[in-house]
């Protein structure tokens, strides 16, 4: 009867994106000394969520617009630009990866905060605390 509110879908998508991006960063750090390894990363969440090929809005009932299930998290692709190549052909910068890991943690914390506040609003609307 009740569908998942859109804000919870967005928070869930943001958390999934942060997890996938953290996985790519972890792979980069693990391969920091591998000759010829190219650093990989995902595009920003805003780019993937608002992509033109994302699912269009659809009407679920009269007077209400909802979105189709969110787009899947894209696969990590080779990072373009940024950083210098080491003599062995590796493009991983540990300092850069640590900065990106902090950014991903911020994204994940934001997703959890949105999810928590949304649940608090739903509970309050039901008269529960």
C-alpha positions as CSV (number, residue, x, y, z in Angstrom):
1,X,0.0,0.0,0.0
2,X,2.7,2.5,1.0
3,X,5.6,3.0,-1.3
4,X,9.1,3.9,-0.2
5,X,9.3,7.8,0.0
6,X,11.5,9.3,-2.7
7,X,13.9,10.9,-0.1
8,X,14.7,7.4,1.2
9,X,15.4,6.1,-2.3
10,X,17.8,9.0,-2.8
11,X,19.5,8.4,0.5
12,X,19.8,4.7,-0.3
13,X,21.3,5.5,-3.7
14,X,23.8,7.9,-2.2
15,X,24.9,5.3,0.4
16,X,25.3,2.6,-2.4
17,X,27.3,5.1,-4.5
18,X,29.5,5.9,-1.5
19,X,30.1,2.2,-0.9
20,X,31.0,1.5,-4.5
21,X,33.3,4.5,-4.6
22,X,35.0,3.5,-1.3
23,X,35.6,0.0,-2.9
24,X,37.3,1.6,-5.9
25,X,39.5,3.8,-3.6
26,X,40.4,0.7,-1.5
27,X,41.5,-1.1,-4.7
28,X,43.6,1.9,-5.7
29,X,45.4,1.9,-2.4
30,X,45.9,-1.8,-2.5
31,X,47.5,-1.5,-5.9
32,X,49.6,1.6,-5.1
33,X,52.8,-0.3,-5.8
34,X,51.6,-2.4,-8.8
35,X,53.5,-1.4,-11.9
36,X,51.2,-0.2,-14.7
37,X,48.1,0.1,-12.5
38,X,45.8,3.0,-13.4
39,X,43.7,4.6,-10.6
40,X,40.0,4.0,-11.0
41,X,37.1,6.1,-9.7
42,X,33.3,6.6,-10.1
43,X,31.7,9.9,-11.3
44,X,30.1,12.1,-8.6
45,X,26.8,11.1,-7.3
46,X,25.1,14.1,-8.7
47,X,26.3,13.3,-12.2
48,X,25.0,9.7,-12.0
49,X,21.7,10.5,-10.3
50,X,20.8,13.2,-12.8
51,X,22.2,11.4,-15.9
52,X,20.1,11.7,-19.0
53,X,19.9,7.9,-19.3
54,X,18.5,7.6,-15.8
55,X,15.0,6.3,-15.4
56,X,12.4,9.0,-16.2
57,X,9.7,10.0,-13.8
58,X,6.5,8.1,-14.1
59,X,3.0,8.6,-12.7
60,X,2.2,6.0,-10.0
61,X,-1.4,7.3,-9.3
62,X,-3.5,10.3,-10.2
63,X,-2.0,13.5,-8.7
64,X,1.2,11.9,-7.7
65,X,4.6,11.7,-9.4
66,X,7.2,9.2,-8.3
67,X,10.4,7.9,-9.8
68,X,11.1,4.5,-11.3
69,X,13.7,2.5,-9.4
70,X,16.9,4.4,-9.2
71,X,19.7,3.7,-11.6
72,X,22.3,1.2,-10.7
73,X,25.7,2.4,-9.5
74,X,28.0,2.7,-12.5
75,X,31.2,0.6,-12.6
76,X,34.5,2.3,-11.7
77,X,36.4,3.6,-14.7
78,X,40.0,4.7,-15.2
79,X,40.4,8.2,-13.6
80,X,41.2,10.8,-16.2
81,X,43.7,13.5,-15.4
82,X,44.8,14.4,-11.9
83,X,48.1,13.4,-10.5
84,X,51.4,12.4,-12.2
85,X,52.4,9.0,-13.4
86,X,55.1,7.2,-11.5
87,X,58.2,5.8,-13.4
88,X,56.7,2.3,-13.3
89,X,53.4,3.5,-14.9
90,X,51.3,3.6,-11.8
91,X,48.9,6.5,-11.5
92,X,47.8,6.1,-7.8
93,X,48.6,8.9,-5.4
94,X,48.1,7.8,-1.8
95,X,47.5,11.4,-0.6
96,X,44.8,11.9,-3.3
97,X,43.2,8.6,-2.4
98,X,43.0,9.6,1.3
99,X,41.3,12.9,0.4
100,X,38.8,11.0,-1.8
101,X,38.2,8.5,1.1
102,X,37.4,11.5,3.4
103,X,35.0,12.8,0.8
104,X,33.3,9.4,0.5
105,X,32.9,9.2,4.3
106,X,31.2,12.6,4.2
107,X,28.8,11.3,1.5
108,X,28.0,8.2,3.5
109,X,27.4,10.2,6.6
110,X,25.1,12.5,4.7
111,X,23.1,9.6,3.4
112,X,22.8,8.2,7.0
113,X,21.7,11.6,8.3
114,X,19.1,12.0,5.6
115,X,17.8,8.5,6.2
116,X,17.6,9.0,10.0
117,X,15.9,12.4,9.8
118,X,13.4,11.0,7.3
119,X,12.5,8.2,9.6
120,X,12.1,10.6,12.5
121,X,9.7,12.7,10.4
122,X,7.7,9.6,9.5
123,X,7.6,8.5,13.1
124,X,6.4,12.0,14.2
125,X,3.7,12.0,11.5
126,X,2.5,8.7,12.9
127,X,2.5,10.2,16.4
128,X,5.4,8.0,17.6
129,X,8.7,9.2,18.9
